[in-house]
Amino acid sequence: MGGKNAPASPTSSTPRRNSNTVAHSALRLESVAETAGGVKGPASGLSGERGLLEQEAGADMEAAELLPFLVPGARADLQAAAAQHVLALTGSGSGRTLLAGQAALLRALAELAVVPAPAPSRDASRALVNLAADPGMHRQLLAANPELPGRLLSCVLDPQWPWAEEAAAVLANLSRELAPCAALMEKVLAAEPERLGLERLVNALCTPTYNAAAPLHYLGPLLSNLSQQAEVRAFLLDPDRCVVQRLLPLTQYTDSSVRRGGVVGTLRNCCFEHLHHKWLLGPHVDILPFLLLPLAGPEEFSEEEMNRLPVDLQYLSPDKQREPDADIRKMLIEAIMLLTATAPGRQQIRDQGAYLILRELYNWEPEPDVRMSCEKLIQVLIGDEPEVGMENLLEVRVPEDVEHQLQQLDQQEQLELAQELRGRGAPQT
């Protein structure tokens, strides 16, 4: 792993000149496929531009013909069939492209998603999940129904709403990008004074029995995406609210990697706020053991090494398992890396024996990109301290020529990673 060097920047593993926060990947109901009666291929005898234009016109007409069956008051069986048909269309790129031009239909679908039974609100909600998974659909969805985020949030926070998980998944998909995420936050803050909307969301996330009919796992990535916003991080890091302390146990939530990963992503985003590092690492939060424990395995340490570790990481059972999800392991490493931004943070993390856990993780880690992140963090912990005036690595201004060199190094690392993956026979994407 190399000898002692000056610490790398804590943000060296994150994109430069972009948002410094993490947004989770989209959920799409891939099992929903295009079915008979959906978007049709070109008819025989038609060719070239004329055939494509006639095909598109026919598809638009077909989609428009569904609208009367989706509006309130439509016959129940026809409404259910129309909702299933739209759901099938959202399972393909061509179907979503078709629906993108149907503002009235998107509006009717959004209305249907929040109507109680016997309306087919579940199929409507699942269709919205697929549509929101496509970034190209965000503008159309919000333009067709600007109140959609607020209404879905009300469904999510209703303990009796049976399709709250689908509503949470729609919001998680919509909030991955900064613009719709900001729009959602505007609705949350406008509808709920004193940030009670965020308070209720965290309460639902931290209460597995909040809704008996819906597990609400997708509140995890939703909160992670919302924490891209500075005002959300301010809420989460408010010492008087004790929000972060409620989230910490969910880093070991075994029932759902979706919920667990969302919480870890939220904590990682909070770690960008270096002014709060002393509080996060201090006794009021004591975040480090919660970030290290999922990375720890069953390895045995000497008595001297064991005494350097936090109490919760000492004498772990022989069957202790590491976090099984590679993406979550990487986010945990990145969160710790961010906490090393300041000299006091680096010293405290060293003093709590983080290197011992990371050393064993590095030797065990099967995923090259996670191993690379682990190595960078170890280099920070064992490296020499930066010169005076450069102690806060998140505030260091990097000259353009150095920035260019760092980008080249990143590209070289990615090339080496790809070569290693090819050598292992990993599928290329």
Buried (B, 14 or more C-beta within 10 A) or exposed (E): EEEEEEBBBBBBBBEEEEBBBBBBEBBBBEEBEBBEEBBEEEEEEEEEEEBEEEBBEBBEEBBEEBBEBBBEEBEEEEBBBBBBBBBBBBBBEEBBBBBBBBBEBBBBBBBBBBEEEEBBBBBBBBBBBBBBBBEEBBEBBBEBBEBBBBBBBBBBBBBEBBBBBBBBBBBBBBBBBBEBBBBBBEBBBEBBEEBBBBBBBBBBBBEBEBBEEBBBBBBBBBBBBBBBBEBBBEBBBEEEBEBBBBBBEBBEBEEBBBBBBBBBBBBBBBBBBBEBBBBBBEEEBBBBBBBBBBBBBEBEBEEEBBEBBBEEBEEBEEEEEBBEBBBBBBBBBBBBBBBBBBBEBBEBBBEBBBBBBBBBBBEEBEBBBBBBBBBBBBBBBBBEEBEEEBBBBBEBEEEEEEEEEBEEEBEEBEEEBBEBBEEEEEEEE
